């Protein structure tokens, strides 16, 4: 073991893996500390990767040379492109993965890249908060490092609940990082509690799949990765079933034994991923909820029941499950449960994912308040890259929200804060028509290069894709149809990608996928431009500093209400002021006049230049 | 610089109505190129301090022959690239030119926007701006009463449709409510069309109602302002039966003038006068006339009218009192008529409302078309623009809670 490492990564989940690999790509020596090395890369819940917006994130992580996409391709069992009939900007590629194989593949990448692994529990950071020099471990004592990435997932003071059972853990069968959480709290980091849940796992053979509806896999050569990943050739069947009135009645009968109802869980859960009992309470008229039945792996004997997350007692869960069509004789291998955990308040994290009060500690994954493997991987990659950059005495990098979902996520978390676990939705991105899964490679090349995390091989691939795309754009700009330039013709409503290809003479032989992507760029160009202009005019407000304003109460140009609100909120810039609820455009204009007037009187007295 | 929007703005700088010439101003980076485009000039023809006599084209047709002056960046009123178009003062061709400019990417300027840019670029000093700002605040688009209500209703409908579209995009797996979206958005299209029609009516026909007790000279005033002899005029009280309307131009502003039956509250004309009062919806201006100013406006009228101008009619027949705050007019001597005209032509609001309403209608129509061709992503984008524009009319900021988060409150989703 080394004297001192460059980067220490705490946690071997989806965030930890990408962080370790990214720090490695920055040229750092990396050690990853996890309580159970065998569970590195484990999928805690749903054995799937991708979805709407999440699928795009996976491709963005790949464009920044992360490993998630490649592993997802290699271990895929089932594929669907969601939203196929809603428009290409909102397509969501999604795969079911062989959970065990996925974890093994990720572990393989870590080992191959020379990441050192230590099996231990991290009990705290070492050193004073503004000059952390390592971490303290239960078995190995002090491990020194120049920068740290905390990717502890749901393990910070993790508490598991089921009926009236409560026990410690970040996940069933895992420890809870209580000491680490205590250390953070002692160092006055503001933490809050969130909750999430998971459904039961069922023995595959005990389910009568004949009674279920089959959900076939799409035959598609789609790959998450832009590089040459190996695509798995195996497919498995997935199924759906549904709950009924009977299921609902059972839930109602046991509701009083729910730990949430009993008030034992304080953490807020996500509205988009409620437990079954939450759904029953909130939408009592709804009888039928669709449940997805997903195999955990090709040779796995387990089914995952997606949609039936629950923390009701075992007895209740068993009855509910047996009420589902096909599950009459079901055998439960693991019961569902809820987990409550601590996460860092957004005020502690800056746009590079560094903990503000430290010089070299970064946060990634669920401890930032996000949920989802894809979100965690993206944050891990950025945190790891920036930790590496700090070690190399380079400035940490920022990702723009106009260019990627990763940028949107970081900006949302850090500036707006969260009141429920953050999951990416496509509508979070104003620039959704530009931020698509088909052009992630071209979008992120520049920022990836600046961050310094692109390997030579990846750079070659991305720059060759960009060149090819530019060539195709040149063709579209030069050919015309009925007197209209092809690139403008693409913008007509209802014109499809295949029509454009038919009409053009010169596109034969070029990469089909890139052609489609460039055509889509043209199709959406008008909207993307308008968005960009709106964003730019918003940005100019960011440059207007409000710190010089003493008291808002004397400003005649704005109305009373605005004065009170501004006095209370004291925004730093005009852009932040604009975002305050209740502040209207006329208030902003009034402020601008006030500031302008102030500035010109100063200029007069300074004989100034404005 | 403070909050400059990089968009190209354009506006008619001369008053509404017919005249020999009118001026349209265009400001913003790219104005030169835009004009070179619509005038079919060679590139860079307008670079620098230039003037050019030429034609503005729409397709193959020439819309008007115009003189354009170009002002380069740093040497114009606003400090940005500016063009001043001098065109013929025919409302139809002025509208056509504005439409063309907007099609090519410019947008109608908000009241005072040219001055704001001039200030932001240091071309106007603070004192000049304060004076303009005072004017600008008066012209702030305060839409009250029925207009505001219909706008709020429209906004609610837009929000609802957006929620279903976004909910459908994000949770398509779990929701089969595809079928509901198309009918909902089609309904929204007809709401938007109604709103646009109303907006145009409001701007083009600001209603001015002439009201007051019988025989106070309303019809005489009406005829005077309309310039014709249409209403029956007699000395017998209550001779105007239904009241007449005509569209007039006063000081360049177009408005609808309504003469009414004597609002005496008595006799046969009582029904007619009550009907008139019922029609008031808070957006009209009422000229309340009574001989010598002796009869004040009825409380019902006060409550329902948007604004009341009190007039002391037939001033030739009485002496001026002290503390007289009313306008004294005499249709016989012409006293006070000019003052009255000035007052009623000071109508708040500019052409922005109908422009915004047209934009909203277009966005929603296009969004509907996109849903039909299964382009939900484009439809969502268009609906967002429609919502932003509607909020802008209402003076609300752009702080919208994410549509999908609103949807989450109503949708049972999640796995």
HADDOCK unambig.tbl for C-alpha pairs under 7 A between the chains (distance, minus, plus):
assign (segid A and resid 52 and name CA) (segid B and resid 170 and name CA) 6.51 0.50 0.50
assign (segid A and resid 83 and name CA) (segid B and resid 169 and name CA) 6.88 0.50 0.50
assign (segid A and resid 83 and name CA) (segid B and resid 172 and name CA) 6.72 0.50 0.50
assign (segid A and resid 85 and name CA) (segid B and resid 374 and name CA) 6.00 0.50 0.50
assign (segid A and resid 86 and name CA) (segid B and resid 374 and name CA) 5.33 0.50 0.50
assign (segid A and resid 86 and name CA) (segid B and resid 375 and name CA) 5.38 0.50 0.50
assign (segid A and resid 86 and name CA) (segid B and resid 376 and name CA) 4.77 0.50 0.50
assign (segid A and resid 86 and name CA) (segid B and resid 377 and name CA) 6.51 0.50 0.50
assign (segid A and resid 87 and name CA) (segid B and resid 374 and name CA) 6.46 0.50 0.50
assign (segid A and resid 87 and name CA) (segid B and resid 375 and name CA) 4.57 0.50 0.50
assign (segid A and resid 87 and name CA) (segid B and resid 376 and name CA) 5.59 0.50 0.50
assign (segid A and resid 87 and name CA) (segid B and resid 377 and name CA) 5.36 0.50 0.50
assign (segid A and resid 89 and name CA) (segid B and resid 377 and name CA) 5.92 0.50 0.50
assign (segid A and resid 90 and name CA) (segid B and resid 377 and name CA) 6.14 0.50 0.50
assign (segid A and resid 271 and name CA) (segid B and resid 408 and name CA) 6.76 0.50 0.50
assign (segid A and resid 272 and name CA) (segid B and resid 408 and name CA) 6.85 0.50 0.50
assign (segid A and resid 272 and name CA) (segid B and resid 413 and name CA) 6.03 0.50 0.50
assign (segid A and resid 272 and name CA) (segid B and resid 414 and name CA) 4.68 0.50 0.50
assign (segid A and resid 273 and name CA) (segid B and resid 414 and name CA) 4.30 0.50 0.50
assign (segid A and resid 273 and name CA) (segid B and resid 415 and name CA) 5.35 0.50 0.50
assign (segid A and resid 274 and name CA) (segid B and resid 414 and name CA) 6.02 0.50 0.50
assign (segid A and resid 279 and name CA) (segid B and resid 412 and name CA) 6.87 0.50 0.50
assign (segid A and resid 283 and name CA) (segid B and resid 412 and name CA) 6.67 0.50 0.50
assign (segid A and resid 306 and name CA) (segid B and resid 415 and name CA) 5.63 0.50 0.50
assign (segid A and resid 307 and name CA) (segid B and resid 414 and name CA) 6.80 0.50 0.50
assign (segid A and resid 307 and name CA) (segid B and resid 415 and name CA) 3.83 0.50 0.50
assign (segid A and resid 425 and name CA) (segid B and resid 170 and name CA) 6.56 0.50 0.50
assign (segid A and resid 427 and name CA) (segid B and resid 404 and name CA) 6.86 0.50 0.50
assign (segid A and resid 494 and name CA) (segid B and resid 373 and name CA) 6.09 0.50 0.50
assign (segid A and resid 533 and name CA) (segid B and resid 6 and name CA) 6.82 0.50 0.50
assign (segid A and resid 537 and name CA) (segid B and resid 3 and name CA) 6.22 0.50 0.50
assign (segid A and resid 537 and name CA) (segid B and resid 4 and name CA) 6.36 0.50 0.50
assign (segid A and resid 537 and name CA) (segid B and resid 5 and name CA) 4.93 0.50 0.50
assign (segid A and resid 537 and name CA) (segid B and resid 6 and name CA) 6.61 0.50 0.50
assign (segid A and resid 540 and name CA) (segid B and resid 2 and name CA) 6.82 0.50 0.50
assign (segid A and resid 540 and name CA) (segid B and resid 3 and name CA) 5.29 0.50 0.50
assign (segid A and resid 541 and name CA) (segid B and resid 2 and name CA) 6.51 0.50 0.50
assign (segid A and resid 541 and name CA) (segid B and resid 3 and name CA) 5.12 0.50 0.50
assign (segid A and resid 544 and name CA) (segid B and resid 2 and name CA) 6.64 0.50 0.50
assign (segid A and resid 579 and name CA) (segid B and resid 399 and name CA) 6.05 0.50 0.50
assign (segid A and resid 581 and name CA) (segid B and resid 399 and name CA) 6.45 0.50 0.50
assign (segid A and resid 583 and name CA) (segid B and resid 397 and name CA) 6.80 0.50 0.50
assign (segid A and resid 584 and name CA) (segid B and resid 395 and name CA) 6.64 0.50 0.50
assign (segid A and resid 584 and name CA) (segid B and resid 396 and name CA) 5.71 0.50 0.50
assign (segid A and resid 584 and name CA) (segid B and resid 397 and name CA) 4.90 0.50 0.50
assign (segid A and resid 585 and name CA) (segid B and resid 395 and name CA) 6.83 0.50 0.50
assign (segid A and resid 585 and name CA) (segid B and resid 397 and name CA) 5.73 0.50 0.50
assign (segid A and resid 592 and name CA) (segid B and resid 2 and name CA) 6.62 0.50 0.50
assign (segid A and resid 597 and name CA) (segid B and resid 126 and name CA) 5.26 0.50 0.50
